[in-house]
Amino acid sequence: MTTLEAILLAITEGVTEFLPISSTAHMIFLSSIFGISQDEFVKMFQVSIQFGAILAVVFLYWRKFFDFKSKQFYFKLCLAVIPALVLGKLFDDKIEAVLEKPIPIAITLVIGGVILLFIDRLFKNTHIDQEENIGLLSAVKIGFWQCLAMMPGTSRAAASIIGGMQQGLNRKTAAEFSFFLAVPTMLAVTTYSLFLKDWKYHGVEQSGIKMIFSSSNNTMLFFLGNILAFIVAIISIKFFMGIISKYGFKIWGWYRIIIGLVLVAYFSFK
């Protein structure tokens, strides 16, 4: 992987991770369009740069994450992340198999876009406007909604935001809880990819962290990717919150539909 390819992937991760448009789908399509080789290091890199995106959430909402008096906040996140951890481990191999089929992912983008067009009509009774008012059971239910994102193209952010609104959270609170829930979810996935999963790199099975430090170039790309993902994610989150406060989710619905249809056509005739 070249430095330019790493930059493109990191910017894509930072822009799309917390938007309801599927970061995984965008990186898959970016790799296909620009011919970025999907070797084991690249696959691990795409997961590991989520760490930078995680730090963006912690940085922006540091008062919430470091308010150690609010123990229930941490308890909610721990409960809500359990469904994704369990089901993610069970279906890890099946998820990887789907990643190699771009057309179903593009179709999923379109379907999710249609849902976002009508989400405000579907869930009118959104009365919860603070994280403190989210019940433990509601947090767990949102965690199960998040599991829908195991199908690439769904978007973890979209699934958890829809789940939040279904549980009575307003737009802002649903989006913010989606950000909060992303931290333990993505931290678990990143930790697994770096330290627990065996990757076949240059014919040898090794952990992600060993791949990173196997060469100075890999190390440089890893840190560059995370720094870029961190900076871009901060900008993306602020932009997203401004958009949904004024216009809701329709703009993201139309975006998904248009991009999804373009990509279906692209991969159909490729």
N, C-alpha and C positions, 0 to 999 in steps of 0.2 A: 504494500500500500504506500502510495506517495504522500508527501506532505499536503499537497493540494487536495487529494482525495480525503485525507483525514480532516482537513478544514471544512470541506463540503459536508461531510457526515456530521461533524460536531455542530455546525451551524444549523443543520436540519434538525438534529436532536434538540437543541436549545429552543428553536422556534416552535416545534410541533409537540413536544412532550406534554405540555400542560394545556394545549388546545384540543378541542374535541374532534381532531382530524386524523389521528393515528400516526404517531412518530414511526412505528415499525413499518407501516405501509410506505411512508414517504422515503425511508432509507432503503427499502427494498427496491422501489422504483428508481430512486436516484442511482443506486448501484447498477441497475440494469441499463438505464439510459446512458450513463457515463462509462459503462464497462468496467466498474470496480470489481475486481476479482473477489469472490466470496470464499476465501480460504479461512482457516480456523482463527487466525489472528484477527481478521476483519470482523468475523462474527462476534468474537469476544470483545473487540473494540467497541462495536455498536452497543453492546450491553454495558460495558464498563464506563462509558462516558455518561451514563445516567447518573453516576455519582456526582458529577459536576452540576447536573440539573437539580439533584436533591439538595445540594448546598444552597442553590438559589432560593428555594422555598424556606429553608432554615434561616437564611440571611434576611429575607424580606419579612418573615414572621417570627423573628427571634424572640420577641417578648412572649409569644404564645409557647414556643418550644422550650424556653428556659424559665418558665414560670413553674417552679417545682412545687408550689403550693397547690396547683391544679392537677392533682393526681388522677382525677377521673378522666381528664383529657388523654393522658397516656394510656389509661386502661381501655378507653374507647378504641384507640388506634390499635392496641394489641389484639383486642377481640375482632375488630373489623378486618385485620390483615390475615387472620387464620384461614378463612376459606381459600384465598388466593394461594397461600403457601401450600396447603394440602393438595388442592386440585392442580396447581402448577407442577408440583412434583410428580403427580400421577400421570399427567398428560404431556410431560416435557417432550417426549419423542414424537408424539403425534403433532404437537405444535410446530416442531422443527420441520416435519414433513410438509405441512401446509405452507411454510415460508417459501417453498420452492415453486408454488403455484400462484403466479401473480393475478390471473384473471378472477379467481374466487375472491381474492383480497380486494380487488377493484370493485367488484359487485357489492361486497360488504360495505365499502365506502359509500356507495350510492344508497343502499338501504338505510344505513345510519344517517345519511343526510336527509332523507325523507322524514325520518323520525324527528330530527332536530327542527324541521320546519314547523312541526305541530306540537312540540313539547310544551310550549306555554299554554296551549289550549287543552292539552291532555291533563296537565297538573295545575289547575287554577287555585286550589286551596293550599297555597304555600305560605304558611304563617310563621315558620321558625326562622328567625333572623339573627340568631347567635349560636355559636358552637355549643355554648353551655347548656342550651335547651334541647340538644339532640340526645335522645335516650339511648341506653346501652343496646336495646333490641334493635332500634333504628340503625345504629352504627353497624351492627352485625349484618343487617339486611342490605345496607349499602355495600358492605364487603362482599356479599354474594353477587350483587349487581356488577361489581367490579370484575368478577370472574368471567363475565361475558367477553371481556377484552382478550381472553386467551385465543379467540379467533382473530388473527391479524387483520387489521383493517377496521375493527370495531372501535378502537381507541379506549384506553383505560380511563382517560379523563371523561369522555362522553358517557361511558357506562356508569361511572360513579356519580357523575352530575345528574344523569337521568334517574338513577337510584335515589339520590338525595332529594330531588324534587318529588319523586313518588312518595317519599317519606315525609313530605310537607316542608322541606327546606326551600327558602326563596332562592333566586338565581345566585346572588352573591354568596350566601352561606353554603349552598351546594357546591359552588366552584371552589370556595376556600377549603371546605372539608375534603374535596377531591385532591387538592394540593397537599393537605396534611396527610391524607391516607397514602399518597404517593411515596412519602418518605420511608416508612417502614417496608412498604411493598417493594419499591425499587432498591432499597438498601439490601433487602434479603436476596433479591435476584442478582444484584451485583456481587454480593459476598459469595454466593453460590458459584457464580461464573469465574470469579477470581481465585477462590481457594479450594472449592470442593469438586467442581466439575473437571473431568479429564478431557483435554482437547488434543487431537492428533495433529501435532505441528512438526513439519519436516520429518514425518515418519515416526515420531516419538510421542507417546502420550504424556502430557504434562499439564499442570495447573495453569490457569490464566496468568497468575502473578509471575510464574516462571517464564512464560512467553514474553511478558512485558519487559523483564530484566534480562532476557536472553541476548539482547543487542541494544546498543545506545540509541539506534533509530527507533526501535519499538518503544523504548522508555520515553524518548522525546515526544513521539506521537501520542502516547497515553496521556502525558501531562498537558500537552497542547490541546488535545481533544477535550479534556475535562475543564480546562480553564475557559476555552471558548464556549462550551456548553453552559457553563456557569454564568458567564456574562450575558450571552444571548437569551438564556432562560429568564433572567431578571427582567430584561426589556419585554420579552414576550408575555410574561405574567401580568405586568403592569398594563400593557396594551390590551390584553384579553379582558381584564376586569373593567377597563374603561368601555370597551365595546359592548359587553353583555349588560352593563348597567344602563346603557342608552338604548340599545337595539335588540337585546335578547340573543337568541341562538340562530335566527334565520340565516344570517350571513354565512355562518359556518355550515349550515345545512346545504345552501346553494353551492358553496365552495366544494363540499364533498361530492355532491351530485355531478357537478361539471368536471372535476378532476377525475372522478371515478369513471365516467363515461369516456373521457378522453383516453384514459389508460386501458380501458377494455378494448377500445378501437386499436390503440397502439400495439397491445400484446396480441390481439387477434390477427393482425396483419404483419407482425414482426417475422 
